[in-house]
Structures are given as structure tokens and as C-alpha cells.
């Protein structure tokens, strides 16, 4: 079959991306000494772990250092590699449904609304997402384009999900939560892996190969392809949102006594159908990370990455975003009672936009964005059972200059299997280009104008949590939270059009809980729920367009129950029931979804599985207005997984 011009152009773009990342990798490899990183033990099948082993799972997102999950004073949930495998998820957003402290709503074949503790939207802007140390939010709107975030799920070690602010350690925009995706070291992904599957809504394949680099190093290279069909409206018509996605990448790790070095990178291209043309997304990134330890009391960590993002949306924008980021962190123990971590970082972004039509414009079209920070974090052992953590970050950005982000946490381990903790935090959502520089239409008179004085949104948060392992077969965590919000974004009508302002405030109260019960070594039950009460109000004199409903579309409650059962050493059965309450905007009715998976290990190397989403429901909406929203249909997916 002859190759079309569009196919040739797409192949040429792929070749350029692959060549760029390969050249960068070789350059960094030549300059770097073969040193660093301690390998993290692989998380085993959670259905086979004891409660004590579950408590000893290591996390890094709460204190920017390794600590046991059972000792972490935060509302943190860990999704393991085996959780992802047994869920049947084929994309990162679908894997995030496993976290009961997240709100995940699918808007169409590609777009998702994902947040923690409210303010959900497909352009949600109060959740910080990190993939292997690389922050992936867009400076256009301070949120995440989920359709551009591809990860080979078979190589994910764990996903740490924090609900609640993490600004002191992770910076502005970590207002309501942090998602930290951590992939396996190259030494844990040796040999070959092939994953291929097809279903009534999608086809997917992944290929990875890992090998050794001398006596101290290991590497892996991988590639993934994903094709998604059009989603459908309730009347059966196509939404026109089918997509074809591809990604390739590598990772290399070197280990020496007390030192480690990691080099990794990815390149991707996505073509998403939409009325009026194809939305094209492409990009590449390259990261280097070095660390060194001196005994058990002192460590140094340095990370540098470059990230290139290209986004062309017909009738809207053509964007090229270049990001350079460097960060250093030093940890040490002082006077026996203080575990101190301090560090600094700088991020430079050049956002080059070409406005493609008269309807929407960013002014100025191109912008240099600078962000720098310095922080300190001190864990103080007041007694053998009582710890106080104090943290402070100063962060500078183009729009509001310096932001102050403090945090205090108190944790009391009054028994070896029980932890009571509380936290006070201040977090901000710094202005984005949409807030300050978006104009509709491109020339005056404007119907919509960014607010030149738009300030950071502010959250002051109080949390109290309890985590326990009261018996040999079960564990649970409960968190109560209260958020006070100020200077929330409003859309103020003026004689010159709608202007972005800061004239809303509000409160959010809630409770989240989850637990795990090991019935026997082959059968585990899990459950989780979140309940929230949100009250928003406009300042006197404000007449914000859309009122308070414009900034949040959240269910009052959600819950899920799951079971993982090893029917035999070769057969697995997994079931998960999710219930999500009504979304007020739309409105979107409440729904219950049942997901199921059956896995069969034919040999030690070969496994097949059948996953079905919405087993008992032909389809339901999760987001949007009644006339334009997509139905999330029942989907079956047959997968082959081969390891060598």
C-alpha cells in the first residue's frame, strides 16, 4: 500500500524526535561518571503481602526521603505495580482510579478531569503531577493535559497519591494533592517484555528490552502504541475524538558504593481527531539525576532535566514549550534529634505560541517564565514516640514574585502499629497564562480578558489523620480535613467584557478513609471512600460569570470496594465496584461501575487476561452537559503479557 503524505510527515516527525533524544542521551552518557542510585525493592503482589510487609512499603513523597508508609504523617495512598496489572488499566488516568483519595472522571476518549479534594475540571489546576522527578503541569493553565502523559505501566514501580497540600516540598500548585509516578530502576527491568492487547474500544502494545552496561550499569529501552476509538454520545453518534498515540524511551542506571546515576528520556507523538482537523501533540524529555550518601546521616541529590512539548490545536493555538529545570537537595542529621533536608531549584520555560485564529489569543504570544525556590524541612524527634516537622519554602514566579509556603506536622506513634498525626499548611495556586494573558477575541473589543492584577489563589489547610494495623490481617487510614480558600478565580463582568479576578472564597470540609483486609494468603479485600462538604461564596459586589458553580464540579461522595483473589497459583480474579455521586454541573447523574479481570498464567513467562470495564452497565456519562457529553461504554480488553 503506498504511503500517504500525512503518514510520511508523521514518520519524519517521529524520526526527528528519536534522533534528538538519542543524541542527548549519548552526550550525557559521555559526560557522566558511572555512579549512583540505590535500587528500590520491587513491590510484590499485594494479595501475598502481610500487613506488616504492607506497613514497611517505602514512600518518598511526604518528606522527600525514604520512610515507611506506616510512619508517613499524611493522607497518602500507594498504587503498586501489581495493583495496576490486576486492574487491567491501559493508561495512567485509568490506573489512578485505584486511589480512593482521587476524583477521576473521563470526559471523552482522551480527556479526563482528575483532582483531589474538589475543584475538578478537565482543566483542573490544584493538583501537582510528577513523573520520575519531572513536573508535567502546563503553564498555560497550571494543570495537566492528561492525553499527553503516557507511561509504560508495566515499568511503573508505584504511584504515590497524596491528598492534601504538598507545597512546602513540591511548590505552588500542590494545593489539594500530589501524584508522584515512580518507575522501576533499569536493573529491575532486565530481559524482554511484550504486552499486547485488543478490545472493542482500544488496541495497545508495549515492547521493552533491558540489559547490562558494564559491571555497574543497567539499561532499558521501550516503545508503546495505543489506538483509541471514538467515544459516543447518548444518541449513538460519534464524538470525533479517536486518537493514535506512540512513545519510545530509555532509562540507564549506574550503581557504585554510596553513589548512583540515572539517565532517562522519552519521545512521543499523539494525533487526536476533532472537528475541523487533527489535534497534534508531540514532545521529548531528557533527565539526569545523581545522588551520593555519606553513611546513614548525610545525602546529596542533584537533578537536571529538559522537556520539549509541542501542541497544535486547529483554530486555537500552536504551542512550543521548552523547559529547563535544575534542583539540588541536601539532607543531614543534626544533634541526633533533627533530620534536616534543604534545597534550592530553578526552572526556566520559554512558551512560544502562535495564535491560529481570530477567536483566541495569548498576549504576548511568547513568554519567558522563571521560577526559583529555596526550602528547608526539619523533622524533630521530641520524644521516642512524638515527632514535629517544620517546613518552609520561598518560591518566586513572574507574576506574583515571592510566595511563602509553610507547613507544620505533628505525629504521635503511641503504639508500634498506630499513628496519629495532624498538619497545618499554606499553599497557593500561582497565576497561569490563561489568568493573565488570554484574550477573546484576539483584537478589541474583548469579550474576555486576562486580569493583569490576578493574584495567587490561597488555601490554608488543617488535617488530622489516624493510621493503624490493629490485627494480623488488616490495616486502615482515616483523615479529616478542613480547607479555607481565599482569592479564588472569578470572571467579573465589566463594560470592557469579562475580566479575570480574585473575588471568591470558600470552605471545604471532608473525610477520607481506606483499608485493606487479608482474609487469607490468597484473598485480599480493599475499600475506600471520600465525603466532602463544599461552601463557596462571592465577595460583596462580585457578579462572577457562572457564579460559584464555574470553579468546581465535584460529587459529595465516592466509594469503592475491591477484591483480589488467587483462585490457584495460575489463576487470578479481580473485582472492583465504584460508586460516584451526582455532579452538580450538567448535571451528571450518579453512577455505579463494576470492573472485572480474570488472569491466567499459562507459564512462568506467559500470562493472558481479560478485563471488562462497566461489566453491568452498557454505558454512563462521567462529565459534561447532556447534549455533548460522551458515554463511557462497556469495554472488554484481552491482553497477552510475555516476559523473558
Buried (B, 14 or more C-beta within 10 A) or exposed (E): EEEEEEEEEBEEBBEBBBEBBBEBBEEBBEEBEBBBBEBBEBBEBBBBBEBEEBBBBBBBBBBBBEBEBBBBBBBBBBBBBBBBBBBBBBBBBBBBBBBBBBBBBBBBBBBBBBBBBBBBBBBBBBBBBBBBBBBBBBBBBBBBBBBBBBBBBBBBBBBBBBBBBBBBBBBBBBBBBBBBBBBBBBBBBBEBBBBBBBBEBBBBBBBBBBBEBEEBBBBBBBBBBBBBBBBBBEEEEBBBBBBBBBBBBBBBBBBBEBBBBBBBBBBBBBBBBBEEEBBBBBBBBBBBBBBBBEEEEEBBBBBBBBBBBBBBBBEBBBBBBBBEBBBBBBBBBEEEEEBBBBBBBBBBBEBBBEBBEEEBBBBEBEBEBEBBBEBBBBBBEEEEEBBEBBBBBBBBBBBBEEBEBBBBBBBBBEEEBBBBBBBBBBBBBBBBBBBBBBBBBBEEEBEBBBBEEBBBBBBBBBBBBBBBBEEEBBBBBBBBBBBBBBBBBBBBEEEEBBBBBBBBBBEBBBBBBBBBBBEEEBBBBBBBBBBBEBEBEBBEEBEBEEBBEBBBBBBBBBBBBBBBBBEEEEEBBBBBBBBBBEBBBBEBEBBEBBBBBBBBBEEEEBBBBBBBBBBEBEBBBBBBEEEEBBBBBBBBBEBBBBBE
